[in-house]
Amino acid sequence: MDGIKKDEAREWIIQKCNDAFTNDYEDWEGFDNPMTRSEMIAALDKCNNTWPGFEFRGHRIRNISKLHQAPHCE
């Protein structure tokens, strides 16, 4: 990845499961800006602890346009 270590690439978001049987997931508001793998793991723990009634997953973004639309983190 052009000099960026794999874990440092901001290519992960958090999604909430609507229906695992039909593979229906939605981006979870507040956790839908691309993050590193380490940030995603921490965010996933936070979501699971904050909303225990929902099922979440870390989702690797493969759509480059979404990566470029995200605001830059400070």
N, CA, C and O atoms as CSV, one atom per row, in Angstrom:
chain,resi,resn,atom,element,x,y,z
A,1,MET,N,N,0.822,-1.199,0.000
A,1,MET,CA,C,0.000,0.000,0.000
A,1,MET,C,C,0.857,1.252,0.000
A,1,MET,O,O,0.787,2.013,0.965
A,2,ASP,N,N,1.616,1.498,-0.961
A,2,ASP,CA,C,2.373,2.734,-1.136
A,2,ASP,C,C,3.002,3.260,0.145
A,2,ASP,O,O,2.803,4.425,0.489
A,3,GLY,N,N,3.746,2.442,0.850
A,3,GLY,CA,C,4.462,2.897,2.031
A,3,GLY,C,C,3.653,2.929,3.315
A,3,GLY,O,O,4.199,3.283,4.361
A,4,ILE,N,N,2.378,2.576,3.281
A,4,ILE,CA,C,1.546,2.548,4.489
A,4,ILE,C,C,1.460,1.106,4.964
A,4,ILE,O,O,1.104,0.212,4.195
A,5,LYS,N,N,1.788,0.881,6.235
A,5,LYS,CA,C,1.653,-0.467,6.791
A,5,LYS,C,C,0.182,-0.864,6.778
A,5,LYS,O,O,-0.701,-0.020,6.927
A,6,LYS,N,N,-0.069,-2.152,6.599
A,6,LYS,CA,C,-1.446,-2.638,6.466
A,6,LYS,C,C,-2.322,-2.219,7.648
A,6,LYS,O,O,-3.470,-1.824,7.442
A,7,ASP,N,N,-1.810,-2.297,8.880
A,7,ASP,CA,C,-2.622,-1.947,10.043
A,7,ASP,C,C,-2.872,-0.445,10.136
A,7,ASP,O,O,-3.805,-0.022,10.820
A,8,GLU,N,N,-2.055,0.372,9.460
A,8,GLU,CA,C,-2.215,1.819,9.528
A,8,GLU,C,C,-3.181,2.351,8.474
A,8,GLU,O,O,-3.598,3.507,8.542
A,9,ALA,N,N,-3.537,1.519,7.505
A,9,ALA,CA,C,-4.445,1.959,6.450
A,9,ALA,C,C,-5.841,2.165,7.027
A,9,ALA,O,O,-6.347,1.320,7.765
A,10,ARG,N,N,-6.450,3.279,6.691
A,10,ARG,CA,C,-7.808,3.581,7.161
A,10,ARG,C,C,-8.798,2.979,6.167
A,10,ARG,O,O,-9.220,3.628,5.209
A,11,GLU,N,N,-9.154,1.731,6.421
A,11,GLU,CA,C,-10.023,1.020,5.485
A,11,GLU,C,C,-11.077,0.176,6.195
A,11,GLU,O,O,-11.615,-0.761,5.605
A,12,TRP,N,N,-11.379,0.494,7.448
A,12,TRP,CA,C,-12.352,-0.264,8.231
A,12,TRP,C,C,-13.458,0.640,8.757
A,12,TRP,O,O,-13.213,1.798,9.097
A,13,ILE,N,N,-14.672,0.110,8.823
A,13,ILE,CA,C,-15.813,0.783,9.445
A,13,ILE,C,C,-16.552,-0.248,10.303
A,13,ILE,O,O,-16.273,-1.445,10.234
A,14,ILE,N,N,-17.491,0.235,11.106
A,14,ILE,CA,C,-18.328,-0.655,11.914
A,14,ILE,C,C,-19.711,-0.727,11.277
A,14,ILE,O,O,-20.274,0.287,10.865
A,15,GLN,N,N,-20.242,-1.930,11.206
A,15,GLN,CA,C,-21.588,-2.136,10.682
A,15,GLN,C,C,-22.426,-2.904,11.701
A,15,GLN,O,O,-21.919,-3.736,12.454
A,16,LYS,N,N,-23.724,-2.598,11.700
A,16,LYS,CA,C,-24.700,-3.295,12.540
A,16,LYS,C,C,-25.419,-4.333,11.695
A,16,LYS,O,O,-25.774,-4.080,10.544
A,17,CYS,N,N,-25.624,-5.491,12.278
A,17,CYS,CA,C,-26.328,-6.565,11.584
A,17,CYS,C,C,-27.834,-6.337,11.672
A,17,CYS,O,O,-28.387,-6.198,12.764
A,18,ASN,N,N,-28.486,-6.299,10.525
A,18,ASN,CA,C,-29.946,-6.248,10.481
A,18,ASN,C,C,-30.521,-7.653,10.346
A,18,ASN,O,O,-31.529,-7.984,10.971
A,19,ASP,N,N,-29.873,-8.479,9.523
A,19,ASP,CA,C,-30.323,-9.850,9.293
A,19,ASP,C,C,-29.135,-10.665,8.790
A,19,ASP,O,O,-28.754,-10.560,7.624
A,20,ALA,N,N,-28.559,-11.469,9.661
A,20,ALA,CA,C,-27.384,-12.260,9.289
A,20,ALA,C,C,-27.722,-13.291,8.214
A,20,ALA,O,O,-26.871,-13.623,7.389
A,21,PHE,N,N,-28.949,-13.798,8.216
A,21,PHE,CA,C,-29.349,-14.812,7.245
A,21,PHE,C,C,-29.273,-14.276,5.819
A,21,PHE,O,O,-28.855,-14.986,4.904
A,22,THR,N,N,-29.681,-13.018,5.633
A,22,THR,CA,C,-29.649,-12.412,4.295
A,22,THR,C,C,-28.409,-11.549,4.088
A,22,THR,O,O,-28.289,-10.859,3.075
A,23,ASN,N,N,-27.477,-11.590,5.061
A,23,ASN,CA,C,-26.249,-10.798,4.991
A,23,ASN,C,C,-26.559,-9.305,4.862
A,23,ASN,O,O,-25.928,-8.595,4.079
A,24,ASP,N,N,-27.535,-8.842,5.637
A,24,ASP,CA,C,-27.967,-7.441,5.605
A,24,ASP,C,C,-27.315,-6.679,6.758
A,24,ASP,O,O,-27.639,-6.895,7.925
A,25,TYR,N,N,-26.400,-5.793,6.414
A,25,TYR,CA,C,-25.701,-4.962,7.393
A,25,TYR,C,C,-25.836,-3.507,6.985
A,25,TYR,O,O,-25.992,-3.196,5.804
A,26,GLU,N,N,-25.774,-2.609,7.971
A,26,GLU,CA,C,-25.785,-1.179,7.675
A,26,GLU,C,C,-24.627,-0.513,8.404
A,26,GLU,O,O,-24.255,-0.909,9.508
A,27,ASP,N,N,-24.063,0.509,7.761
A,27,ASP,CA,C,-23.010,1.281,8.407
A,27,ASP,C,C,-23.589,1.912,9.662
A,27,ASP,O,O,-24.693,2.454,9.629
A,28,TRP,N,N,-22.855,1.848,10.772
A,28,TRP,CA,C,-23.329,2.350,12.051
A,28,TRP,C,C,-22.890,3.795,12.216
A,28,TRP,O,O,-21.697,4.101,12.235
A,29,GLU,N,N,-23.879,4.681,12.334
A,29,GLU,CA,C,-23.608,6.118,12.424
A,29,GLU,C,C,-22.640,6.419,13.570
A,29,GLU,O,O,-22.783,5.908,14.681
A,30,GLY,N,N,-21.662,7.254,13.269
A,30,GLY,CA,C,-20.641,7.608,14.243
A,30,GLY,C,C,-19.415,6.716,14.161
A,30,GLY,O,O,-18.363,7.037,14.713
A,31,PHE,N,N,-19.559,5.600,13.469
A,31,PHE,CA,C,-18.449,4.661,13.311
A,31,PHE,C,C,-18.264,4.316,11.829
A,31,PHE,O,O,-17.718,3.267,11.487
A,32,ASP,N,N,-18.727,5.215,10.963
A,32,ASP,CA,C,-18.705,4.946,9.532
A,32,ASP,C,C,-17.624,5.715,8.784
A,32,ASP,O,O,-17.598,5.700,7.553
A,33,ASN,N,N,-16.735,6.383,9.504
A,33,ASN,CA,C,-15.569,6.999,8.873
A,33,ASN,C,C,-14.432,5.987,8.901
A,33,ASN,O,O,-14.218,5.336,9.923
A,34,PRO,N,N,-13.705,5.843,7.809
A,34,PRO,CA,C,-12.631,4.847,7.761
A,34,PRO,C,C,-11.643,4.997,8.917
A,34,PRO,O,O,-11.248,6.103,9.286
A,35,MET,N,N,-11.259,3.851,9.474
A,35,MET,CA,C,-10.331,3.813,10.602
A,35,MET,C,C,-9.332,2.691,10.374
A,35,MET,O,O,-9.519,1.845,9.500
A,36,THR,N,N,-8.270,2.691,11.168
A,36,THR,CA,C,-7.285,1.617,11.081
A,36,THR,C,C,-7.865,0.353,11.705
A,36,THR,O,O,-8.905,0.391,12.362
A,37,ARG,N,N,-7.185,-0.753,11.493
A,37,ARG,CA,C,-7.649,-2.022,12.064
A,37,ARG,C,C,-7.663,-1.942,13.588
A,37,ARG,O,O,-8.607,-2.412,14.224
A,38,SER,N,N,-6.640,-1.357,14.171
A,38,SER,CA,C,-6.581,-1.223,15.635
A,38,SER,C,C,-7.729,-0.368,16.158
A,38,SER,O,O,-8.346,-0.700,17.170
A,39,GLU,N,N,-8.013,0.733,15.466
A,39,GLU,CA,C,-9.133,1.596,15.858
A,39,GLU,C,C,-10.457,0.857,15.716
A,39,GLU,O,O,-11.353,1.011,16.547
A,40,MET,N,N,-10.579,0.049,14.658
A,40,MET,CA,C,-11.807,-0.710,14.428
A,40,MET,C,C,-12.049,-1.708,15.553
A,40,MET,O,O,-13.182,-1.864,16.008
A,41,ILE,N,N,-11.000,-2.383,16.004
A,41,ILE,CA,C,-11.150,-3.362,17.084
A,41,ILE,C,C,-11.622,-2.672,18.359
A,41,ILE,O,O,-12.500,-3.183,19.054
A,42,ALA,N,N,-11.041,-1.506,18.670
A,42,ALA,CA,C,-11.464,-0.751,19.856
A,42,ALA,C,C,-12.903,-0.260,19.696
A,42,ALA,O,O,-13.686,-0.312,20.645
A,43,ALA,N,N,-13.255,0.217,18.494
A,43,ALA,CA,C,-14.612,0.701,18.235
A,43,ALA,C,C,-15.623,-0.442,18.316
A,43,ALA,O,O,-16.735,-0.256,18.810
A,44,LEU,N,N,-15.243,-1.604,17.838
A,44,LEU,CA,C,-16.126,-2.769,17.889
A,44,LEU,C,C,-16.412,-3.159,19.340
A,44,LEU,O,O,-17.551,-3.471,19.688
A,45,ASP,N,N,-15.391,-3.140,20.175
A,45,ASP,CA,C,-15.594,-3.411,21.608
A,45,ASP,C,C,-16.528,-2.377,22.225
A,45,ASP,O,O,-17.413,-2.720,23.009
A,46,LYS,N,N,-16.327,-1.113,21.867
A,46,LYS,CA,C,-17.175,-0.039,22.402
A,46,LYS,C,C,-18.634,-0.245,21.988
A,46,LYS,O,O,-19.538,-0.123,22.815
A,47,CYS,N,N,-18.862,-0.554,20.717
A,47,CYS,CA,C,-20.232,-0.776,20.232
A,47,CYS,C,C,-20.877,-1.966,20.939
A,47,CYS,O,O,-22.031,-1.890,21.360
A,48,ASN,N,N,-20.137,-3.056,21.068
A,48,ASN,CA,C,-20.683,-4.253,21.726
A,48,ASN,C,C,-21.025,-3.988,23.184
A,48,ASN,O,O,-22.003,-4.531,23.697
A,49,ASN,N,N,-20.233,-3.162,23.859
A,49,ASN,CA,C,-20.497,-2.839,25.265
A,49,ASN,C,C,-21.608,-1.808,25.422
A,49,ASN,O,O,-22.372,-1.867,26.386
A,50,THR,N,N,-21.709,-0.864,24.488
A,50,THR,CA,C,-22.709,0.203,24.568
A,50,THR,C,C,-24.093,-0.281,24.138
A,50,THR,O,O,-25.097,0.106,24.736
A,51,TRP,N,N,-24.149,-1.113,23.120
A,51,TRP,CA,C,-25.422,-1.614,22.579
A,51,TRP,C,C,-25.407,-3.149,22.571
A,51,TRP,O,O,-25.300,-3.758,21.506
A,52,PRO,N,N,-25.514,-3.775,23.744
A,52,PRO,CA,C,-25.399,-5.238,23.809
A,52,PRO,C,C,-26.523,-5.985,23.090
A,52,PRO,O,O,-26.381,-7.177,22.816
A,53,GLY,N,N,-27.616,-5.328,22.785
A,53,GLY,CA,C,-28.726,-5.982,22.100
A,53,GLY,C,C,-28.547,-6.079,20.596
A,53,GLY,O,O,-29.346,-6.722,19.915
A,54,PHE,N,N,-27.507,-5.449,20.074
A,54,PHE,CA,C,-27.238,-5.476,18.635
A,54,PHE,C,C,-25.990,-6.304,18.352
A,54,PHE,O,O,-25.161,-6.531,19.234
A,55,GLU,N,N,-25.876,-6.747,17.111
A,55,GLU,CA,C,-24.677,-7.461,16.664
A,55,GLU,C,C,-23.926,-6.552,15.698
A,55,GLU,O,O,-24.523,-5.980,14.786
A,56,PHE,N,N,-22.625,-6.422,15.897
A,56,PHE,CA,C,-21.792,-5.556,15.066
A,56,PHE,C,C,-20.663,-6.350,14.434
A,56,PHE,O,O,-20.313,-7.442,14.880
A,57,ARG,N,N,-20.104,-5.769,13.384
A,57,ARG,CA,C,-18.909,-6.340,12.781
A,57,ARG,C,C,-18.013,-5.210,12.286
A,57,ARG,O,O,-18.477,-4.108,11.996
A,58,GLY,N,N,-16.736,-5.507,12.200
A,58,GLY,CA,C,-15.809,-4.618,11.520
A,58,GLY,C,C,-15.834,-4.996,10.054
A,58,GLY,O,O,-15.722,-6.174,9.712
A,59,HIS,N,N,-15.979,-4.015,9.189
A,59,HIS,CA,C,-16.090,-4.291,7.758
A,59,HIS,C,C,-14.990,-3.548,7.018
A,59,HIS,O,O,-14.841,-2.334,7.158
A,60,ARG,N,N,-14.232,-4.282,6.239
A,60,ARG,CA,C,-13.158,-3.682,5.450
A,60,ARG,C,C,-13.749,-3.065,4.193
A,60,ARG,O,O,-14.431,-3.733,3.416
A,61,ILE,N,N,-13.477,-1.786,4.008
A,61,ILE,CA,C,-14.017,-1.064,2.856
A,61,ILE,C,C,-13.220,-1.429,1.617
A,61,ILE,O,O,-11.993,-1.338,1.598
A,62,ARG,N,N,-13.919,-1.832,0.612
A,62,ARG,CA,C,-13.262,-2.143,-0.657
A,62,ARG,C,C,-13.625,-1.115,-1.726
A,62,ARG,O,O,-13.104,-1.150,-2.840
A,63,ASN,N,N,-14.515,-0.211,-1.375
A,63,ASN,CA,C,-14.947,0.835,-2.295
A,63,ASN,C,C,-14.055,2.058,-2.096
A,63,ASN,O,O,-14.198,2.780,-1.110
A,64,ILE,N,N,-13.143,2.286,-3.026
A,64,ILE,CA,C,-12.166,3.366,-2.902
A,64,ILE,C,C,-12.845,4.725,-2.806
A,64,ILE,O,O,-12.338,5.603,-2.108
A,65,SER,N,N,-13.975,4.932,-3.481
A,65,SER,CA,C,-14.636,6.241,-3.439
A,65,SER,C,C,-15.062,6.591,-2.018
A,65,SER,O,O,-15.005,7.760,-1.637
A,66,LYS,N,N,-15.485,5.613,-1.226
A,66,LYS,CA,C,-15.868,5.887,0.162
A,66,LYS,C,C,-14.648,6.298,0.976
A,66,LYS,O,O,-14.746,7.158,1.851
A,67,LEU,N,N,-13.508,5.694,0.695
A,67,LEU,CA,C,-12.284,6.066,1.403
A,67,LEU,C,C,-11.943,7.529,1.147
A,67,LEU,O,O,-11.509,8.233,2.060
A,68,HIS,N,N,-12.132,7.987,-0.070
A,68,HIS,CA,C,-11.777,9.361,-0.417
A,68,HIS,C,C,-12.817,10.372,0.045
A,68,HIS,O,O,-12.499,11.556,0.164
A,69,GLN,N,N,-14.038,9.948,0.307
A,69,GLN,CA,C,-15.082,10.864,0.752
A,69,GLN,C,C,-14.998,11.155,2.240
A,69,GLN,O,O,-15.556,12.147,2.709
A,70,ALA,N,N,-14.320,10.317,2.975
A,70,ALA,CA,C,-14.275,10.467,4.431
A,70,ALA,C,C,-13.429,11.675,4.829
A,70,ALA,O,O,-12.407,11.954,4.202
A,71,PRO,N,N,-13.855,12.390,5.869
A,71,PRO,CA,C,-13.050,13.519,6.338
A,71,PRO,C,C,-11.757,13.013,6.955
A,71,PRO,O,O,-11.698,11.897,7.472
A,72,HIS,N,N,-10.732,13.836,6.898
A,72,HIS,CA,C,-9.441,13.460,7.474
A,72,HIS,C,C,-9.492,13.597,8.981
A,72,HIS,O,O,-10.053,14.554,9.515
A,73,CYS,N,N,-8.906,12.644,9.650
A,73,CYS,CA,C,-8.835,12.688,11.110
A,73,CYS,C,C,-7.665,13.571,11.521
A,73,CYS,O,O,-6.668,13.680,10.807
A,74,GLU,N,N,-7.805,14.195,12.677
A,74,GLU,CA,C,-6.728,15.062,13.150
A,74,GLU,C,C,-5.642,14.256,13.809
A,74,GLU,O,O,-4.650,14.819,14.270
